[in-house]
């Protein structure tokens, strides 16, 4: 005993250092496509961003005040928690950047574009262009337009500037640049985009980071409000909510169980029956963490349910002891072991799952059951009673002194109710919303909604991703992808960087073609036409000298072609460097039709794949559904085989399975009636219910057949009551995962218990032992 | 000891000089702000403006000077119309963030969203501020000097961090003799090109004909 106490205390102490993995991935299926999507999201820089939206409030304050506050915040945020702050373009450098980009354009002008230019070099077209230029010079912004007319009289290069803007607008926010800041169109909001080294799943780091940002925000003037948008907030909020839920549910469960203890057992000694599961969970968590590393808080959140499962065996043993001491304990140990084995069989099926969280849950539950059963069978009886017989809780036998009509009514009602719920269970739906795993507070979702309204980032985008080991390779794959997109259905809805940033090889080829094009007669022809047609509008002799001077200013082949600065912003969004290479991302609206089309293209080109929130959710849902279906088959088969093997009687096995069948239909039917969709967590909870209901079935069948007289009815009732308490307290949980599990367990166990306690004895008397009626 | 005394004396003189210069600068600055406030106050009384203008553009792109004639209308807070009558009829009407443009050559009306046309946005914003006299708001973007006091003549030189720094070298604004409104605006570009606006027949606070805000002359 002393040794057990020491081990328990050490385990309790170690519990504080058990690592937790807040990553929701642990609860999701791991198929190849989904894993690749998650790897992409992890490796790319989408998740290491924090967006701060500063809002100017109050009268009399100007945009200058807002920008000043943004600068103050920007200057206050430093490494190591904030690595970089993405800024808007530097305004006084814009013109230089544009000039640099226009000089770069020959590297991206395609053969088709040059064919179009060739058609433009006619007297009529040139005159039209010159007239437009002349009109532009009459306008107010002539001082800006002048450069373009002189350097690009046919507007060959300028159209690529529009492409940059289109790309930025296609995926970006509705923002303008002012004094190096991203400003909303009403100039009331400034956006700062921070890059942090803190991983989105690192709850300790996320807390530290958000506290740090919050401290800096507090220093801002009171007319500035700041909205923070990042995944870290979800991590923190989920952890907080889970912690609160765990505390709330454990306290509620303990309180209700203690009340039960006092009211039913009327003995403070019975307290140990309820303590053993807690001890078992503490020990099991330690063992599970040694075996599996970090544990999911979702799984730990189910501790109350696990306690509800394991305490059942304690109740049976305690009541058996009360009924007849060690003798009775020995008598009921067989059905207990049958129950333990079938329940563990259900949880063992979880090891066949590809969802890590399920495996953790199975290990934790099976370990808790083993530890509990060891305590209940070998420690508890010796500790309290020393084999002496105590007062009996034995109920009268279920056979005899019953009226046949009562049993028929019970069975008839059961069939009717089962039929109704079986009907409604056909109408149940399966939710594919991944947000069911996100229990973040409403404040976070409201802030995100406000942010989207302010910055006009309403559209959801899917991504067509090219992946390769280096930049040049990924750009080549992206070019092939882009060409295929253009060919198959036009690229109006696809935003790809390939049009303005192809591979070095393509750029060198384009540059050579450009040089050759103008070296031929085209250069001279255009010069003559500009001179002739330009005279009508008074253009000077040297008006277009900058254009002709720039024609051959490109770099020679073989030299690394420099990237223009103007592309920096776009490159940051469309190219991602990872430790394994590069991703080139094309964005398109996350619509089913487009995703389907993109999937077809992607399947033809190696090294490409689709990331779509909607299709990912669908894929998770399908995968989770497949997974649960697979586990249900395994668990079902294990339960049936184990029950047949242990009961050695088909008819008794069928009776023992009645609570299982009933609980499944009742739960699914109730969900359908209540308007809830089934989710992966609730499906898994159904399997837990199956594991428990088979226990009730076995105990009741055993009691009917062997007349155990060991307080089985009361034990089953109390077992169900404790599990329903364990499940019902989860209804108090805020986190949707825990809530759904709680609802499933409460409904499933309640219906399974009623079937075990009332329908099995009736069926037994009607079907197996009809001679016992009055 | 004597050397030390001399050093101390030099330091004292330098500090006194620096303080004096600082004082002079502060005084000049406060004079400027006072003057700009005065102009803004005068101009703030203007609710509507109607004026003819002659714009003379000296651009290297063309052999000859471009001579543009037209009229300008302003109605506070945010309506602005720019009509060109020669050499080509053209109208630009600005309301909020939208510019509507028409010219007789194409006879087409073109709508421009200023938020998606940064260069046009910059220039219309600047133009609005120059002609409406909101010079205090330009203090962060330009070094402003008073070149003459009667009638007042201001010189604006853009600071390095502004978007116009690479384009505009300086802007000179000369007020009319009665200082009720601007007489000329001279813009000197970094390229050497220049533009001069001369405002004539300026009417202040008169009710503007609704035709002024119609984008097409035939409307």
Interface residues (C-beta under 8 A of the other chain):
Chain A: X64 X90 X91 X92 X94 X95 X96 X131 X135 X137 X138 X139 X140 X141 X142 X143 X144 X145 X146 X149 X150 X165 X169 X174 X176 X177 X179 X185 X537 X538 X539 X540 X541 X542 X543
Chain B: X57 X59 X60 X61 X62 X63 X64 X66 X68 X82 X84 X87 X88 X90 X92 X97 X101 X103 X105 X115 X116 X118 X119 X120 X121 X122 X123 X124 X127 X140 X160 X161 X162 X163 X165 X166 X167 X168 X187 X189 X191 X193 X195
